[in-house]
């Protein structure tokens, strides 16, 4: 059976696939989101939501829901052999600032994060199709023909683009014969969501830190009555993941006989890997999330990097489908693959620290300093030597509207549009209206006032400078008043077209 065509087929309805679906849905792009599993993933594998991802989820309209569903990391409580313990913060404490409103990573079990994403997608009129498996595909210069198997039988789907967000064992990546080099990190571990008693929910309980033979931890999962159990295990041999088996594991590794496992909601024994796909694109087919990179769990980077892959790719696919040059899609791999390589290095170094019992997470895991300064989409005219550079994350800033109300830059950025900020431009300076571009003037006679100077401090702009912020919250261009023609050419190149007049 052959079904009607759509623009994009997303394979894999985890965090990356759901984020991409939301990005396409709010741009009114026709897509399908499928997953071979019969029901949503029910484990807590990726549970950390870093500050940069919180900014993304604010844009998607779900940050408050995620905070309500989860919580913040509790202190870690490291037990000594004599039964005493010491407590410390998982993360280095830091206060929010006007330009960085989120500084505290959230602790949200992955299945709750994905439930919130599915809820948001439903509000936009879409849902994942579970129990539908991609069994093959072929592509030509104009389309991809995908073979699907599901409850309705075997069907063929004709799409413009296919995106594989189908996990570390990605069928899409294997079918494209894209290499997935890296290393097996010599650590195998159990991770399980368990119902247990004998341990409080006020701390992340850690035993035998620094010993890869006897280390064990129990982390309360906010929004549930479960704990996540983590423990390294031998590289070879079977492991009993039943309640009785995990109960026995705890008894062997701790002297806390009061801790009892009553049931197991989900469990996995896995070998840690750090791998990066050789390329993210083959013609009209793309890889994202764990299909493109797999991380050890240390540092909480995997899910966050995956979400940001989708956030980068979504607006570019939509722009090309609406007439932007297809070369725009090449910038997805150009920008995201180096970030994944950097995050893999970070997670691996944190794993080595964890083996020694000395892992501490600082600003480097927040992903706020990641950007695309070397991207072909980064324009400066003239070149800048200080302050925010093209390709950097666009900071937040509190402002005041001309009508006197409080505003934030992030509020102005929210949505699928581009944002152009003119900082104290000359009165006669005008930018032609373009579809999908919101223009704001900051300064005297503008719609925004930088009363406290936070915007000027964060961006380092001079009078007459223009800052173009991409739909994914990165600075696309910074130009002076004498270079507006260059800015107009840039907007043409990324598909932001002049508005049509009736």
Secondary structure, DSSP 8 states (H G I E B T S, - for coil): -B---EEEEEE--SHHHHHHHHHHHTTT--EEEEESSSS-----S--EE-HHHHHHHHHHT-HHHHHHHSEE--EEEEE-TTS-EEEE-SB------SS----S-EE--HHHHHHHHHHHHHHTT---EET-EEEEEEE-SS-EEEEEEETTEEEEEEEEEEEE---TT-HHHHHHT----EEEEEEEEEEEEEEEESS-SSEEEEESTT-TTT-EEEEE-TTSS-EEEEEEE-SSS----SHHHHHHHHHHH-S-TT-EEEEEEEEEEEEEEEEE-S-SEETTEEE-GGGTEE--STTS-HHHHHHHHHHHHHHHHHHHHTT--GGGGHHHHHHHHHHHHHHHHHHHHHHHHHHTT---B-GGGS-SS---TTSTT-EEES--SSSS-TTSB----EEEETTS-EEEHHHHH-SSSEEEEEES--TT-----BTTEEEEEESTTSSEE-TTSHHHHHH---TTEEEEE-TTSBEEEEE-GGGHHHHHHHHHHTT--B----
